[in-house]
Amino acid sequence: MTRRKRRAGVTLRAAGLVAAHLAASAAMAVEWRHHANARFGYEIEVPADFLIASSADNGDGDTFESADKTAELRVWGTSVAEGDFRAEADDRRNTASFVDGWQISYEKTTDRWTSYSGTKDGRVIYVRGIALCDGEAAFFQLVYPQAQLAVYDAVVSHLVDTLKPADGCEP
């Protein structure tokens, strides 16, 4: 290998590391605001620059949109059919896959939480749900451009970490 080829390889690796660092830094720089739903008893921190695009009339939840309008975050509560959280989670994932056409590439479900993600038409979907008290559940769904995966990975992690039952609920 020539000196020029080695130097080019080092330069490309360095450029890749810089790009990865910048993407991670951008995600880490996100400011957050607390969002709670009293009807279902859950809370989550949402990116501060995501604005409420709509709210359900019945108080189920809210839809937020990124400032650049490329990403949408839905947060909602629901009553779980027959109190079976796992079955509810499976139904939602199957609807996303078979009805809505998402190619689900990751899924994990327990009796207390579910997560799944996939892609469709250059977009990524990530859904997280948690069991709440009294046979209810809370979910968030984030849809964003696949080209911004590195930026939104940190956002998804923070959303997962902060979606939780309100104080006093131990499902």
N, C-alpha and C positions, 0 to 999 in steps of 0.2 A: 504494500500500500504506500502510495506516495505521501509526502509531507502535506501537500495541498489537499488530498482527499481526507487525511486525518484531521486537518484543521477544519475542513468543511463539516465533517461529522461532529466535531466538538462544538462548532458554532451552531449547528442545528439542534443538538441536545441542549445547549445553553438557552437557545431561543425557546425551545419547548418548556424548559423549566421556568423561564421568565413568564411565559404565557400562562402556565398552570398557577404560578404564584399570584399573578394579577387577577386571575379568575377567582382564586380562593380569597384573596384580599377583598375583592368586590363583594363577595358573599358575606364575609365576616363583617364588613362595614354596614350591613343592613341594620337599620334601627327597627325596633319592634314596639307594638302597642298591645295592651291587654284587651281581650275581647271575651265577653262572657254571655251565656245564654241562660237566663233565669228559669225559663219554662222547662228546659231539660236538665239544667244543673251541670253545665260543663264550662270550661274555659280554655282559651288558647291564646298564644301571642301571634299576631299577624304582622307582616311587614308594614311599617308605618306609611310607606308610599303607596300601598294598595288602598284604593278608595272604595267605599261601598257603592256597588253598581245597582243592587236591588236587595230588598228584604222581603221575606215571606210575610204575607198578611197575618198568618196564624202564629207567627213567632217561632217557627221551626228553625230558621237560620238566615244567613246572609250570603250574598255573593259579592266578592271583592274583585277589583280589576287593577292590574299594575298600571303605574303612571304612563308607561309607553303602550298600554293596551295590548300587549302580546301575551300576557298571562292572566288566568282567571283562577281564583280561589273560592271554592264553595265550602261553607261550614254549616252543618245542620245537625239537629237532633231528630230522633225518630223513636216510635214505640216498636219494640221488637215483636214480631209475630210469634205468638205462643211462647214468648220468653226465651227462645232459642237463639242466642247471639250467633253461634257458629253457622246455623242455617241461614240467618239473615245475611251474614257476611258472604256466604257462598252464593246466595241469590243475587246480591249486588255485583259480585265479580262476574258471575255468569251473564248477567244482563250487559255489563260493560263489554264482555268478550263477544258474545253471540248476537246480541241485539244491536249494540252500538259500534261493533266492528274493531274494537281495540285488540291488538295482538299482545296479550298478557305474557310478560316474560319473567315476572317475579310474583310470587304469592306465598304468604305465610299467615296462618290463622290459628289462634288458640281459643280457649273458652272466654278470654277477656279482651283480646284485641285481634285485629286483622290488618294486613297491609298487602297491597298489590300494585303493580305498575306495568305499563306497557306503552306501545307506540301506535300511531296511526297518522298517516299523511304529514310526516315531519314534525309531529307534536308528541309530547310525553304526557302521560297521565300517571299521577300517584294518588292513591286513596289509602287513608288510614281510618280505622274505626275502633272505638273502645266501648266496652260495656259500661253502662251506668247503673244506678240503683233503680229499683222498681220496674225492671224489664224494659229499660230504655237504653239507647245507644247514641253516641255522638260520632260524627264523621267529618273528615275534610277531604276535599278533592282539589288537587292542584293540576292544572293543565298549562303547559308552557312549550315554547319552541325547543325542539330537540337540539338545535344548534347552541342553546344556552344551558345545556345539561350541567356543565361544570359549575356555573353560577348557582343554579337552582338545587344542586345536591345539598349544599349547606342550608338552604332555605327549608328544604324538605326535612332534613335532620332536626332543625329547630322546631318546626311545626309538630313533628312526631313527639319530640321531648316535652312540648308544652300543652298538647291536647290532653286534658285530664278532667276527671270528675271534680265538681265544686266541693269545697270543704264540707265534711260531714257525710260524704257518700263513699262507701267502701263496697263496691260490687262483689 
